Amino acid sequence: MTPTTPPSGTDSALSWFKSSHSSNDGPECVEVAIAAHGTGGATVHVRDSKDVDGARLAFPDGVWSTFVGFAGREQRIRG
C-alpha cells in the first residue's frame, strides 16, 4: 500500500492508501484510511480514488477484515 496526499478540502487527519499494485492513473481504485480508536479498535474508511471528495464508506475493522478475507478467497459463493 502506498500513501496518497490528501487533496485540499478533505479530512487531512486521515492518511489514505491504495494498493502498491495500482498505478497513479489507474481508473478503478479504491483508497483506504484507518482511524484508530482509543478503545483499541479502528474504523476503516473507503473512498473512490477518482472522486476523493465524494461519498465514503466506513466499517468497523473486524467487518473490513472479514470482507477482505472473503474477497481474497479462491472460491466465492456464487448466486
C-alpha positions in Angstrom: 0.0 0.0 0.0 1.2 3.5 -0.8 0.1 6.6 1.0 -1.6 9.4 -1.0 -1.5 13.1 -0.2 -4.9 14.3 0.9 -6.2 17.0 -1.5 -7.4 20.3 -0.2 -10.9 20.3 1.3 -10.6 16.7 2.6 -10.1 15.4 6.1 -6.4 15.7 6.5 -6.5 13.7 9.7 -6.8 10.5 7.6 -3.9 9.1 5.8 -5.2 7.4 2.6 -3.6 4.4 1.0 -4.2 2.3 -2.1 -2.6 -0.9 -3.3 1.0 -0.7 -4.4 -0.2 -2.7 -7.5 -2.3 0.3 -8.6 -0.8 2.9 -10.9 -1.4 6.6 -10.1 -3.5 7.0 -13.2 -5.5 3.7 -12.8 -9.2 4.3 -13.3 -10.5 1.7 -11.0 -9.0 2.0 -7.5 -10.3 2.5 -4.0 -8.3 4.2 -1.3 -8.4 3.2 2.4 -7.7 5.1 5.6 -7.6 3.6 9.1 -8.7 5.7 12.1 -7.7 4.1 15.4 -10.0 4.5 18.4 -8.8 5.0 22.0 -10.6 1.7 22.9 -8.2 -0.4 20.8 -10.5 -0.7 17.8 -10.4 1.1 14.5 -12.6 2.3 11.7 -11.7 1.6 8.1 -12.7 4.4 5.7 -13.0 3.7 1.9 -13.3 6.1 -1.0 -13.1 6.1 -4.8 -9.7 7.3 -6.0 -11.4 9.1 -8.9 -13.7 11.1 -6.6 -11.8 11.7 -3.4 -14.2 14.4 -2.3 -17.2 12.1 -3.0 -19.0 9.6 -0.8 -17.1 7.5 1.7 -17.9 4.3 3.4 -16.8 3.4 6.9 -16.6 0.0 8.5 -15.5 -1.4 11.9 -12.1 -3.0 11.5 -13.4 -6.5 12.1 -16.1 -6.2 9.4 -13.5 -4.9 6.9 -11.1 -7.8 7.8 -14.0 -10.3 7.1 -14.7 -8.7 3.7 -11.1 -8.7 2.6 -10.7 -12.3 3.7 -13.8 -13.2 1.7 -12.8 -11.2 -1.4 -9.3 -12.9 -1.4 -10.6 -16.5 -1.3 -10.2 -18.6 -4.4 -13.7 -19.9 -4.3 -16.5 -17.5 -3.7 -20.2 -18.1 -3.1 -22.0 -17.6 -6.5 -25.7 -17.0 -6.7 
